[in-house]
Amino acid sequence: MAFVVQTVDLREFLEGSSSERQSFSRQLGKSLKNTGFVKVSGHSITQSRLENAYRDIKTFFALPKSIKRQYIVQGSGGARGYTSFGQEHAKDNPIPDLKEFWHVGQENPPEGFDSRIYFQNLWPQETPRFRESLLDLYRDLELCSQQLLESLELYFGLPHRHLANMVVNGNSILRLIHYPALKDQFIPGGVRASAHEDINLITLLPAATESGLELQDREGRWHAVDGLEGEIVVDAGDMLSRHVNGIIPSTTHRVINPKSADEVRYSMPFFAHPRPEVVLDCPSSLLGEGVVKKHPPILANDFLIQRLIEIGLIKP
């Protein structure tokens, strides 16, 4: 049987009848269950918003290294601001990825949130439109992530907002990634993003500027999974997989090196994270007769810290 990542139209869930909403949720859940990925059209993120964001991140990453490094937030584990080239690596792979990136988080976390977890955003002075265009995109993707999680609740028969409420004011991250031309920056043995699984609940990835994203199926074969213009590629992360007892897997994926050493790539994944105090613990309704819970309960922030240590962004 052919390997297929399903494409679904979010308007069917947001505007459709009860049966159409059920159909959408079945398609979404089935694609995530079978492949770990799904492609979503019919969302509210406009092409002009994406173009504005790409315009501004290209301007920032073109700045001299000395200026970009002024925006490194020491002690944050890369949670906000700039992370320079070659700093992050995949779990169990010591060779750094061939990328640099910038993180945007909640701009105004509610009063009482731990400032050691919810760091303040930085905004580069050299690109005055950066803040507006990236915050607009952050909010759009945050809303879309909640809509998709609501649909997954329907798929699993979970209470309304069981999953979606986890990410309200969550520690979600918009990651702005620059993969420079390999002729300019290369580490022997390195790839743009080596094989890994995402940490969070779900990841939303608007179409990147170039191809390169691949996912690994259950037989270990790799498949290109780039989204078309107007589509968002969505994948399930470790937190979701853990919370639903592995019914939906956290799928291994990577970004391969291009054939041309001149090619530059930009992408903007949005990592939908729960609030730090959310407990990841499989609901009993998802445990059939004789099915054992695979993982003990864990706070979302404790799980995040474990994984950030594993990928080298914070020290043990």
Long-range contacts (C-beta under 8 A, 24 or more apart in sequence): 3-35, 3-217, 3-221, 3-223, 4-31, 4-35, 5-31, 5-35, 5-37, 5-38, 5-39, 5-215, 5-223, 5-225, 6-30, 6-31, 6-35, 6-38, 6-39, 7-38, 7-39, 7-40, 7-41, 7-231, 8-38, 8-39, 8-40, 8-41, 8-42, 9-40, 9-41, 9-42, 10-40, 10-41, 10-42, 10-43, 10-144, 10-147, 10-148, 11-42, 12-42, 13-147, 13-150, 13-151, 14-42, 14-147, 21-151, 21-154, 22-154, 24-151, 25-151, 25-152, 25-154, 25-155, 26-155, 28-148, 28-151, 28-152, 28-155, 29-151, 29-152, 29-155, 29-156, 29-248, 32-152, 32-234, 32-235, 32-236, 32-248, 33-247, 33-248, 33-249, 35-215, 35-217, 35-251, 36-215, 36-235, 36-236, 36-248, 36-249, 36-250, 36-251, 36-253, 37-215, 37-225, 37-233, 37-234, 37-235, 37-236, 37-251, 37-253, 38-233, 38-234, 38-235, 39-225, 39-227, 39-228, 39-231, 39-232, 39-233, 39-234, 40-144, 40-148, 40-204, 40-231, 40-232, 40-233, 40-234, 41-230, 41-231, 41-232, 43-144, 43-232, 44-140, 44-143, 44-144, 45-137, 45-140, 45-141, 45-144, 45-206, 45-232, 47-229, 47-230, 49-133, 49-136, 49-137, 49-140, 50-137, 50-206, 50-207, 50-268, 52-129, 52-133, 52-136, 53-133, 53-134, 53-137, 53-176, 53-268, 54-209, 54-266, 54-268, 55-129, 55-133, 56-127, 56-129, 56-130, 56-133, 56-134, 57-102, 57-130, 57-134, 57-176, 57-178, 57-266, 57-268, 58-178, 58-266, 59-126, 59-127, 59-130, 60-102, 60-124, 60-126, 60-127, 60-130, 60-176, 61-100, 61-178, 61-266, 63-124, 63-126, 67-126, 68-100, 71-102, 71-122, 71-124, 73-119, 73-122, 76-119, 77-308, 77-313, 77-314, 78-103, 78-313, 79-103, 79-105, 79-117, 79-119, 79-173, 80-104, 80-105, 80-119, 80-120, 80-121, 80-122, 81-121, 81-122, 82-122, 83-313, 85-180, 85-185, 86-185, 86-187, 86-190, 87-312, 87-313, 88-311, 88-312, 88-313, 89-194, 89-311, 89-312, 90-193, 90-194, 90-195, 90-196, 90-311, 91-196, 91-197, 91-307, 91-310, 91-311, 92-310, 93-194, 93-195, 95-187, 95-189, 95-190, 95-194, 96-187, 96-190, 96-312, 97-190, 97-191, 97-192, 97-193, 97-194, 98-179, 98-180, 98-182, 98-185, 98-186, 98-187, 98-190, 98-191, 98-192, 98-257, 99-177, 99-178, 99-179, 99-180, 99-192, 99-193, 100-177, 100-178, 100-180, 101-175, 101-176, 101-177, 101-178, 102-175, 102-176, 103-173, 103-174, 103-175, 103-176, 104-134, 104-135, 104-138, 104-173, 104-174, 104-176, 105-171, 105-172, 105-173, 105-174, 106-169, 106-170, 106-171, 106-172, 107-135, 107-138, 109-169, 110-169, 113-169, 113-276, 114-276, 117-171, 117-276, 117-301, 118-171, 134-174, 134-176, 137-174, 137-268, 138-172, 138-174, 138-270, 141-174, 141-204, 141-206, 141-270, 142-167, 142-172, 142-270, 142-272, 144-204, 144-232, 145-172, 145-201, 145-202, 145-204, 145-270, 145-272, 148-202, 148-204, 148-234, 149-201, 149-202, 149-272, 152-240, 152-248, 156-244, 156-247, 156-285, 156-286, 157-285, 158-283, 158-285, 158-286, 162-283, 163-201, 163-240, 163-243, 166-201, 166-274, 166-275, 166-278, 166-300, 167-201, 167-272, 167-273, 167-274, 167-275, 168-275, 169-275, 170-272, 170-273, 170-274, 170-275, 170-278, 171-273, 171-274, 171-275, 171-276, 171-300, 171-301, 171-304, 172-200, 172-270, 172-271, 172-272, 172-273, 173-200, 173-270, 173-271, 173-273, 174-268, 174-269, 174-270, 174-271, 175-268, 175-269, 175-270, 175-271, 176-266, 176-268, 177-265, 177-266, 177-267, 177-268, 177-269, 178-264, 178-265, 178-266, 179-212, 179-255, 179-264, 179-265, 179-266, 179-267, 180-264, 181-261, 181-262, 181-263, 181-264, 182-257, 182-258, 182-261, 182-263, 183-261, 183-262, 191-254, 191-255, 191-256, 191-257, 192-254, 192-255, 192-256, 192-257, 192-265, 193-254, 193-255, 194-254, 195-252, 195-253, 195-254, 196-252, 196-253, 196-254, 196-311, 197-237, 197-238, 197-250, 197-251, 197-252, 197-253, 198-235, 198-236, 198-237, 198-238, 198-250, 198-271, 199-237, 199-238, 199-239, 199-271, 199-273, 199-303, 199-304, 199-307, 199-308, 200-237, 200-238, 200-239, 200-240, 200-271, 200-272, 200-273, 201-236, 201-237, 201-239, 201-240, 201-243, 201-272, 201-273, 201-274, 202-234, 202-235, 202-236, 202-237, 202-240, 202-272, 203-234, 203-235, 203-237, 203-269, 203-270, 203-271, 203-272, 204-232, 204-233, 204-234, 204-269, 204-270, 204-272, 205-232, 205-233, 205-234, 205-235, 205-267, 205-268, 205-269, 205-270, 206-232, 206-267, 206-268, 207-231, 207-232, 207-233, 208-265, 208-266, 208-267, 208-268, 209-264, 209-265, 209-266, 209-267, 210-258, 210-263, 210-264, 210-265, 210-266, 212-255, 212-256, 212-257, 212-258, 212-265, 213-253, 213-254, 213-255, 213-267, 214-253, 214-254, 214-255, 214-256, 215-251, 215-252, 215-253, 216-251, 216-252, 216-253, 216-254, 222-254, 225-253, 237-271, 238-303, 238-307, 239-273, 239-274, 239-280, 239-300, 239-303, 242-280, 242-282, 242-294, 242-295, 242-298, 242-303, 243-280, 243-281, 243-282, 244-282, 244-286, 245-282, 245-286, 245-287, 245-291, 245-293, 245-294, 245-295, 246-294, 247-286, 273-300, 273-304, 274-300, 275-300, 276-300, 276-301, 276-304, 277-301
